[in-house]
């Protein structure tokens, strides 16, 4: 069905001088990047011929010299040593004033006299403030606060030593509880004594097993000939 149309599509020919073809060629030239840069590419292929005294070259050199740090400081370097006035820098009032201002602004030189003099302070030993400081140091000293007594050496048969030993024995916990340790395990109570019975009764009252007795452990039987059972049986026979 389309075989004839497919053959005809590839065999269409148009004359090259039609207005549509001419317009398309002009549009192709207008949008062509190669045609747009053709003159520039031809100019780049040729060598440049610029003289050294050309205005752009002179302008570029002048801008470079102005921006150069060496040219910027060249006049100052040439004028060094040609000042007219004092022979030395110390005789120049302006330089001397600048040096004096720098010394005043220097913190090390500003505190030099103070640092030299603060280590040479001389105070009398009996000065009131020195005595007060020594007294305060004695009060706050931990060594004087914790002053241990002298370890005296006493004979073992002195009355004071014997009295101290008796006092230590009275205050001793081991001696105080020695009678209790001796009596421990000697006490005995019979099984039927009031104390034992009272303890057993209290144990039964406090026992959770007795307080919460399970229902399945109780022994009970149902009454088969109760009035309710007899009435139920009679009603069942009547409605049967």
ROTI-434442 format. One record per residue: x, y, z of N, C-alpha, C, O in turn. Coordinates in steps of 0.05 Angstrom, whole numbers. Last residue first. Example, Ala and Ser with C-alpha at 12.3 -4.5 7.8 and 13.67 -1.06 7.14 Angstrom:
<pts>
     nx     ny     nz    cax    cay    caz     cx     cy     cz     ox     oy     oz
    257    -45    142    273    -21    143    258      1    157    268     23    161
    264   -114    156    246    -90    156    264    -66    156    285    -66    169
</pts>
This chain:
<pts>
     nx     ny     nz    cax    cay    caz     cx     cy     cz     ox     oy     oz
   -846   -653   1646   -836   -674   1628   -857   -683   1610   -853   -701   1593
   -864   -618   1684   -861   -607   1656   -852   -628   1637   -849   -622   1613
   -863   -650   1729   -888   -639   1719   -887   -630   1690   -905   -633   1675
   -810   -664   1737   -829   -686   1731   -855   -674   1720   -868   -687   1703
   -789   -614   1748   -779   -628   1725   -798   -651   1717   -803   -656   1694
   -815   -602   1796   -820   -586   1772   -811   -600   1747   -824   -598   1726
   -790   -641   1829   -819   -641   1824   -826   -625   1799   -843   -634   1783
   -736   -625   1828   -743   -651   1817   -773   -652   1811   -781   -663   1790
   -740   -575   1852   -730   -577   1824   -738   -603   1812   -745   -605   1789
   -757   -590   1903   -774   -573   1886   -766   -575   1857   -783   -576   1839
   -711   -618   1920   -737   -631   1918   -756   -616   1900   -770   -628   1884
   -673   -576   1920   -669   -600   1903   -695   -615   1899   -701   -623   1876
   -694   -542   1959   -690   -533   1931   -687   -556   1912   -698   -556   1890
   -694   -574   2005   -719   -565   1993   -716   -555   1964   -734   -560   1948
   -645   -628   1998   -653   -601   2007   -679   -593   1994   -686   -604   1973
   -620   -677   1991   -649   -676   1996   -657   -649   2007   -675   -647   2024
   -565   -672   1985   -581   -680   1961   -611   -676   1965   -625   -673   1946
   -517   -626   2002   -542   -640   2013   -560   -646   1989   -569   -628   1976
   -449   -637   1987   -474   -623   1982   -498   -640   1992   -497   -665   1991
   -392   -632   2029   -410   -649   2013   -437   -634   2010   -445   -620   2028
   -321   -614   2038   -350   -609   2041   -366   -627   2022   -355   -636   2002
   -259   -595   2056   -275   -619   2053   -305   -611   2058   -312   -604   2080
   -212   -552   2022   -233   -555   2042   -250   -580   2035   -255   -585   2012
   -178   -547   1978   -168   -562   2001   -188   -567   2023   -184   -582   2041
   -203   -514   1943   -202   -543   1936   -191   -560   1959   -194   -584   1959
   -195   -464   1964   -221   -476   1967   -220   -506   1961   -235   -521   1974
   -136   -449   2003   -149   -455   1978   -176   -469   1982   -179   -484   2001
   -130   -398   2052   -133   -427   2048   -147   -432   2021   -169   -421   2016
    -98   -351   2072   -110   -355   2045   -111   -384   2039    -95   -395   2024
    -80   -360   2124    -99   -338   2119   -113   -342   2092   -137   -336   2089
    -44   -402   2117    -69   -407   2133    -89   -385   2127   -113   -391   2126
     -6   -376   2085    -18   -401   2076    -44   -407   2091    -64   -417   2079
     12   -333   2114     -5   -327   2091    -18   -353   2081    -40   -351   2069
     15   -325   2183     21   -342   2161      2   -336   2138    -22   -335   2142
      2   -296   2228     16   -282   2207     21   -299   2182     31   -288   2162
    -20   -335   2260    -36   -312   2252    -24   -297   2229    -38   -286   2211
     22   -371   2266     -2   -380   2251    -19   -356   2243    -31   -357   2221
     56   -338   2296     65   -348   2269     41   -357   2253     40   -353   2229
     28   -332   2342     33   -308   2326     41   -316   2298     35   -303   2278
     30   -384   2361      4   -372   2354      8   -348   2337     -8   -344   2318
     86   -390   2368     72   -407   2349     45   -395   2341     38   -395   2317
     93   -351   2410    107   -348   2384     93   -365   2362     90   -355   2340
     63   -374   2450     56   -348   2440     69   -343   2413     56   -331   2395
     91   -422   2459     63   -423   2449     55   -396   2437     41   -394   2417
    139   -402   2479    139   -418   2454    111   -418   2442    108   -416   2418
    121   -377   2526    135   -362   2505    134   -376   2479    129   -364   2458
    100   -419   2557     82   -397   2547     96   -381   2524     82   -372   2505
    124   -484   2537    126   -460   2553    109   -438   2541    103   -439   2517
    129   -531   2511    102   -523   2520    103   -499   2538     84   -493   2552
    183   -538   2500    165   -534   2478    137   -524   2487    124   -510   2472
    228   -499   2544    213   -523   2536    193   -517   2514    185   -494   2510
    289   -465   2528    260   -462   2535    246   -488   2527    252   -498   2505
    353   -442   2546    336   -464   2536    308   -460   2546    304   -453   2569
    419   -411   2539    391   -409   2545    375   -432   2532    382   -441   2510
    470   -418   2518    463   -432   2543    434   -432   2548    423   -450   2561
    480   -387   2473    477   -416   2469    470   -431   2495    464   -455   2493
    518   -338   2507    504   -345   2482    504   -376   2479    525   -389   2480
    547   -325   2551    520   -336   2556    506   -345   2530    485   -357   2532
    594   -307   2528    596   -330   2546    569   -343   2550    566   -367   2552
    576   -262   2501    588   -284   2486    589   -310   2502    587   -332   2492
    562   -232   2546    541   -241   2527    551   -264   2510    537   -283   2505
    611   -222   2570    591   -238   2584    570   -248   2566    560   -271   2569
    636   -190   2529    647   -217   2536    627   -234   2551    626   -258   2546
    621   -140   2517    605   -161   2506    616   -189   2513    606   -209   2502
    661   -109   2541    633   -104   2548    615   -127   2539    596   -133   2553
    707   -127   2516    704   -134   2544    675   -130   2552    664   -146   2568
    696   -106   2465    701   -134   2468    697   -143   2497    685   -164   2503
    693    -51   2475    669    -66   2466    672    -96   2469    653   -110   2474
    720    -16   2529    725    -34   2507    699    -49   2500    685    -59   2518
    713     14   2574    703     25   2549    705      6   2526    694     11   2505
    739    -18   2612    710    -12   2615    698     -1   2589    675     -7   2583
    790    -18   2591    776    -43   2593    746    -38   2596    730    -53   2585
    803     37   2598    802     25   2571    787     -1   2570    771     -6   2552
    803     38   2654    784     54   2639    781     44   2610    759     43   2600
    846      4   2665    820     -3   2674    798     13   2659    777      2   2653
    887     35   2641    881      8   2630    853     -1   2639    838    -12   2623
    887     80   2673    880     82   2645    873     55   2633    854     54   2617
    904     57   2722    878     69   2721    869     72   2691    845     68   2685
    957     42   2707    937     22   2716    909     32   2714    891     18   2705
    978     93   2696    976     73   2675    956     51   2682    941     42   2665
    975    117   2745    961    129   2723    957    108   2700    936    107   2687
   1008     85   2777    980     86   2783    964     97   2759    941     88   2754
   1057     44   2743   1048     70   2754   1017     69   2758   1003     55   2744
   1079      0   2719   1067     -3   2746   1059     23   2759   1055     24   2783
   1103     14   2671   1078     -2   2670   1065     -5   2698   1041    -11   2699
   1122     83   2663   1128     56   2674   1102     40   2675   1081     52   2680
   1119    120   2602   1111    115   2630   1118     86   2638   1120     68   2621
   1135    170   2559   1143    143   2566   1138    139   2596   1149    152   2613
   1097    209   2513   1109    205   2540   1115    175   2544   1101    158   2534
   1100    241   2458   1097    213   2466   1112    207   2492   1136    202   2492
   1067    304   2459   1092    289   2461   1086    260   2470   1069    255   2487
   1015    317   2411   1027    316   2437   1052    299   2438   1056    282   2421
   1015    354   2351   1014    329   2364   1028    330   2391   1049    342   2394
    978    403   2324   1002    399   2341    999    374   2357    981    371   2374
    950    427   2278    952    399   2285    977    393   2300    996    381   2290
    965    481   2275    938    474   2283    937    444   2292    924    438   2312
   1017    482   2256   1012    490   2284    984    482   2294    980    478   2317
   1005    462   2205   1025    449   2221   1021    456   2251   1021    438   2268
    970    497   2182    960    471   2188    979    455   2206    971    438   2221
    962    565   2196    981    543   2190    969    517   2199    960    514   2221
    932    608   2211    922    591   2189    940    568   2182    934    553   2164
    963    629   2252    936    621   2258    925    602   2236    911    583   2242
   1011    642   2227   1012    622   2248    984    611   2254    980    587   2259
    994    680   2192   1005    656   2181   1006    634   2202   1001    610   2196
    979    720   2228    959    707   2211    969    681   2200    954    662   2198
   1030    733   2248   1010    723   2266    988    708   2250    978    687   2259
   1055    752   2201   1066    728   2214   1045    716   2233   1042    691   2234
   1023    797   2192   1024    776   2173   1034    750   2185   1024    728   2179
   1036    828   2238   1008    818   2234   1007    796   2214    992    777   2217
   1090    837   2228   1082    822   2252   1054    811   2249   1048    788   2257
   1085    868   2182   1099    843   2181   1092    825   2204   1088    801   2201
   1058    913   2201   1045    896   2181   1059    869   2179   1045    849   2174
   1097    933   2237   1071    925   2247   1057    906   2226   1045    886   2234
   1165    910   2235   1144    927   2225   1117    916   2233   1113    891   2235
   1211    885   2250   1191    891   2271   1169    909   2261   1156    922   2277
   1242    884   2204   1231    859   2215   1209    864   2235   1190    848   2236
   1231    932   2151   1242    924   2178   1227    900   2189   1204    895   2183
   1240    917   2083   1222    923   2104   1235    916   2131   1249    896   2132
   1257    932   2018   1269    927   2045   1250    936   2066   1243    960   2068
   1256    911   1952   1240    922   1974   1252    914   2000   1258    890   2004
   1274    896   1902   1293    909   1921   1278    923   1944   1287    944   1953
   1240    879   1864   1255    859   1878   1275    870   1898   1290    855   1911
   1219    926   1843   1201    910   1860   1216    887   1874   1206    877   1894
   1256    951   1810   1253    960   1837   1236    942   1855   1238    943   1880
   1253    928   1760   1278    929   1773   1276    936   1803   1293    927   1819
   1199    934   1747   1209    907   1751   1236    907   1764   1243    888   1779
   1198    990   1743   1182    977   1764   1192    948   1769   1194    939   1792
   1231    999   1699   1239   1011   1726   1223    997   1748   1234    992   1770
   1201    972   1659   1229    964   1666   1236    974   1694   1247    959   1710
   1153    985   1638   1153    971   1664   1181    963   1673   1183    948   1692
   1167   1010   1590   1150   1024   1609   1151   1012   1637   1150   1026   1657
   1194    971   1563   1209    993   1573   1194   1009   1594   1205   1021   1612
   1149    939   1552   1172    928   1567   1189    950   1579   1197    949   1602
   1115    971   1522   1106    962   1549   1130    951   1565   1130    954   1590
   1125   1027   1486   1136   1000   1490   1129    992   1519   1137   1005   1538
   1110   1080   1483   1090   1060   1476   1099   1031   1481   1083   1013   1481
   1158   1105   1495   1135   1108   1514   1114   1087   1508   1100   1078   1527
   1187   1092   1450   1196   1081   1476   1173   1083   1496   1170   1066   1513
   1159   1120   1411   1160   1091   1409   1169   1079   1436   1158   1058   1444
   1170   1172   1427   1142   1163   1428   1141   1132   1426   1124   1119   1439
   1225   1174   1418   1215   1177   1445   1186   1167   1447   1179   1154   1467
   1226   1168   1362   1238   1147   1379   1228   1149   1408   1224   1129   1420
   1200   1216   1348   1188   1190   1341   1199   1167   1357   1185   1149   1366
   1237   1254   1367   1209   1253   1378   1196   1226   1372   1181   1215   1389
   1280   1241   1334   1283   1238   1363   1255   1237   1377   1251   1221   1395
   1259   1255   1285   1266   1227   1290   1269   1222   1320   1261   1201   1329
   1251   1310   1294   1228   1293   1287   1234   1264   1293   1218   1249   1303
   1303   1330   1304   1282   1332   1325   1258   1313   1319   1247   1301   1337
   1363   1297   1293   1339   1306   1280   1316   1307   1301   1310   1287   1313
   1404   1274   1320   1402   1303   1321   1377   1313   1308   1371   1337   1311
   1399   1220   1309   1394   1228   1337   1391   1259   1339   1378   1268   1357
   1415   1214   1256   1387   1213   1262   1380   1222   1290   1358   1231   1296
   1465   1264   1239   1456   1238   1248   1426   1239   1253   1414   1260   1255
   1466   1316   1217   1486   1296   1208   1477   1268   1215   1480   1250   1199
   1408   1352   1193   1425   1341   1214   1444   1320   1203   1438   1307   1183
   1405   1375   1129   1397   1381   1156   1417   1370   1176   1440   1378   1175
   1381   1343   1072   1396   1367   1081   1387   1374   1109   1363   1379   1113
   1386   1278   1047   1371   1297   1063   1390   1320   1072   1413   1314   1079
   1407   1237   1018   1410   1264   1007   1395   1285   1022   1390   1307   1012
   1395   1188   1037   1422   1197   1040   1427   1225   1030   1450   1235   1032
   1346   1174    988   1358   1166   1013   1387   1176   1014   1402   1173    995
   1328   1184    937   1330   1207    955   1343   1200    982   1349   1218    998
   1325   1134    914   1345   1153    904   1349   1176    923   1371   1187    925
   1281   1112    941   1308   1100    944   1330   1119    935   1352   1119    946
   1240   1145    922   1247   1145    951   1274   1133    956   1289   1143    973
   1239   1131    869   1245   1159    876   1253   1160    906   1272   1175    913
   1224   1077    872   1249   1084    860   1257   1113    869   1281   1117    875
   1175   1056    888   1194   1064    909   1221   1073    898   1240   1078    914
   1150   1047    839   1136   1063    859   1155   1073    880   1152   1095    890
   1184   1012    814   1182   1040    803   1169   1058    823   1175   1082    824
   1171    968    846   1199    978    845   1199   1007    835   1212   1024    846
   1119    958    838   1127    967    865   1155    978    864   1162    996    880
   1082    978    781   1105    964    791   1114    975    818   1115    999    821
   1043   1010    761   1034    988    779   1058    974    791   1055    959    811
   1073   1043    728   1058   1055    750   1050   1033    770   1052   1038    795
   1092   1007    691   1111   1021    708   1097   1033    732   1108   1034    754
   1044    990    667   1060    971    681   1080    985    699   1084    975    722
   1026   1037    643   1010   1025    664   1026   1005    680   1023   1003    704
   1068   1045    606   1064   1065    627   1047   1053    650   1052   1058    673
   1061   1000    573   1085   1003    588   1082   1023    611   1092   1019    633
   1009   1011    552   1013    987    568   1038    989    585   1039    981    608
   1020   1059    524   1001   1059    545   1004   1035    564   1002   1037    588
   1056   1040    486   1065   1060    505   1046   1061    529   1054   1064    552
   1021   1006    457   1045    995    470   1055   1014    492   1062   1006    514
    982   1042    437    974   1020    457    998   1009    471    996   1002    495
   1016   1075    404   1002   1086    428    993   1064    447    996   1067    471
   1081   1051    384   1052   1053    380   1039   1062    406   1049   1057    428
   1134   1042    383   1125   1069    392   1095   1073    387   1085   1095    386
   1140    992    361   1145    995    390   1136   1022    401   1131   1025    424
   1086    971    317   1111    985    323   1115    989    353   1096    989    368
   1061    911    296   1056    933    314   1083    945    321   1101    931    329
   1037    866    260   1057    886    254   1051    911    271   1039    930    261
   1024    796    263   1018    823    272   1042    842    266   1064    833    268
   1010    750    209   1027    760    230   1020    789    237   1012    804    220
    948    715    197    969    733    188    985    743    212    974    743    234
    909    686    223    930    671    209    952    689    199    974    679    194
    875    724    243    893    711    262    915    695    248    937    692    258
    848    738    198    865    758    210    885    745    230    907    753    232
    819    691    188    839    700    168    858    721    179    881    721    172
    787    692    234    806    670    230    827    677    209    850    670    212
    756    737    223    773    737    247    794    714    244    817    719    252
    728    723    177    746    745    176    766    745    199    789    751    196
    697    679    199    716    675    177    737    698    175    760    692    172
    658    677    237    685    681    246    706    678    224    730    675    229
    612    667    206    612    691    223    641    698    232    648    721    235
    622    619    181    621    643    164    623    668    181    634    688    172
    619    588    228    644    589    213    644    613    194    665    627    193
    567    594    245    588    604    262    615    606    247    631    625    252
    511    612    208    535    595    208    556    608    225    563    631    220
    466    642    203    469    628    228    494    611    229    499    597    249
    473    663    151    470    681    174    475    667    201    486    679    220
    475    619    118    498    636    121    497    654    145    517    659    158
    422    601    125    444    583    133    470    599    136    485    594    154
    393    643    102    390    638    131    413    620    141    422    624    164
    409    636     48    416    661     63    414    657     93    431    667    108
    386    586     39    415    589     37    424    614     52    444    614     66
    332    598     45    344    579     64    374    581     63    387    578     84
    323    633      2    320    643     29    333    624     50    345    634     69
    332    598    -41    350    621    -37    348    632     -8    369    639      4
    289    563    -33    317    553    -31    336    576    -27    355    573    -11
    246    598    -40    249    583    -15    277    574    -11    289    575     10
    251    617    -93    254    635    -71    258    621    -44    272    631    -26
    293    573   -133    266    581   -122    270    600    -98    291    599    -85
    338    553   -155    334    582   -156    306    590   -147    298    612   -153
    340    497   -155    357    511   -135    352    542   -135    362    555   -117
    281    457   -159    300    475   -171    315    492   -150    303    500   -131
    277    393   -128    267    421   -130    288    438   -144    312    432   -140
    255    326   -127    275    345   -135    263    372   -138    241    375   -150
    244    263    -98    233    290   -102    256    309   -108    277    308    -93
    254    211    -87    260    220   -114    249    248   -119    244    255   -142
    236    191    -39    265    194    -42    273    205    -70    297    208    -76
    181    187    -45    192    206    -25    221    211    -30    231    233    -25
    170    147    -82    168    174    -91    180    194    -71    189    216    -80
    176    101    -50    194    105    -72    194    134    -81    215    146    -88
    133    108    -14    161    107     -4    181    111    -27    201    124    -22
     90    104    -50     95    129    -36    123    130    -25    136    151    -26
     92     50    -66     95     71    -86    102     98    -73    118    113    -84
     84     25    -15    109     20    -30    113     43    -51    136     53    -54
     39     24     15     57     48     16     82     45     -1     99     63      0
     17    -24      0      0      0      0     17     25      0     10     45    -13
</pts>
